[in-house]
Amino acid sequence: MEKEEIIKALGECNYIMAQAAKKLGITERMIGYKVRKYKIRIKKWDS
């Protein structure tokens, strides 16, 4: 359940972890930890 919330927040914030963390009410460090813990792949945007 927590993993899905993180993925949803990341998607809504264009995979910017700082914005997603703020939306979830957690620190940037904590979202980084959880992304690694749940092995969430961050999409890279090529410009």
N, C-alpha and C positions, 0 to 999 in steps of 0.2 A: 504494500500500500504506500509506504513512504517513497519507494523507488518511483512509482507511477507519478506521485505528486512532484517529485524533483524533475522528472522528464517533462511533465506538462509545463512547469514553470520555466524550464530552459527553452522549450519550444516557443512559449509566449514572449520570451525575452531575446529571441534570435540567438540562443545559445551563448549569451553573455552571462557568465557565472555570477558576476557582481550584482547585476540586476535581478537575476533569479533568486539569489540569496536574500536580497532586500525584500523581494515579493513574498518569500517564505518566512521572513522574520528570523533568519539565521545569519551567521557571519560568513564572509567569503571563505575563510579557512574551513569552516564546518561543511559548506557545500562541496569544497574540493575534496575533503575527506570522504564524504558520502558518495561522490561520483566515483572515486577510486574503489570504495568498499563494494558498491553495487556494479562495478565495471560498466558504467554508463559511457557510451562513446559520444564524444562531442563532435558535432558536424563542423567541418572546416569549410569556410566560404572562400572560394577563389575569386579574385577580382581581376 
